[in-house]
Amino acid sequence: MAETSPLVVVLMGVAGSGKSTVGEALSHALGWPFRDADRFHPPANVEKMSRGVALTDADRAPWLAAIAAWIDERREAGKPAIVSCSALKRAYRQRIVGERDRVRLVYLHGDTGLIGARLRARKGHFMPASLLESQFAILEPPHGDEQALVISVAPSPESIAAEITERLALSHRGG
């Protein structure tokens, strides 16, 4: 892996955009560990979303801090990683990506029809499809200065992972 290649890849997008599925496919392809942002949520957040209640910025603060800390641990250890995070607002992305060296943002982009259908088909997840509208309402797509790689969610997860690998010049390296 070239020194200019990302060490940590952050997959962002609304619920149902495939962050977890693509993260797993990318992890499998690269041999890098993947952490789903859902695992960083405090139990109160999970309970709130399970009831169909959207999180506030105050609810998200400890979650974003935990993700940022994990990213920093990986970077300090020089170990590659992949993490998913909806990161819907620029302020959230500044908290977890910001000016961090060798951290790249990948925006998994799709329309409400496709993503809504995927959410309605998803079983056993605490995030109900009813919250998708609120996700799109607060979404602030990345600006050019954030240097996000924008990827369509329409292809298969494996195709998306291959595109990310190619466009970011990533290589297999155990993590």
C-alpha positions, 0 to 999 in steps of 0.5 A: 500500500502506497504511503499516500493511500488511505489507511482508514476508509469511512463509508457514509450514506443514509440508512439502507445505502449498503454501508454494512454490506459494502464494508463487509465486501471491502473487508473481505477483498482487502483483508482489512477489519471492518467496524459498523458504526451501529456498534458504537451507538449507546443503548439509549440511541438504539432504543430510541431509533427502534421506536422510530424516533430520529436522533438529535445532534446531542444523541449523536455526540458520544457515538461520533466521539467513539467512532473518531477514537477508533479511527485514531487508534487504527491510525496511530497503530498504522493499521488499515481499517474500514468503518461505516457511519451515516455521517449525514451532516458536514459537522459529523464528517468533520468530527470523524474525518476532519483533517485526519491524515490518510482517512478517506470518505466514500459517499454511497449515493442512491435515490430514495426509491432504491434505498427505500425498497432495500430498507423495507426488505431488510429484516432484523435491523433496529432502524425502521424504513420510516426514518429514511425520510428524516435521513434524506431531510438532514443529508448534506452531501459532501462538498468538493473540499471534503474530497469524498469519493462518490459511488452509486449504490445501484451495482452489487456490493462486490462491484462497489467494493471493487470500484472503491479498491481501484479508485482509491488504489487500495491493496490487501494488507492484514489489519 
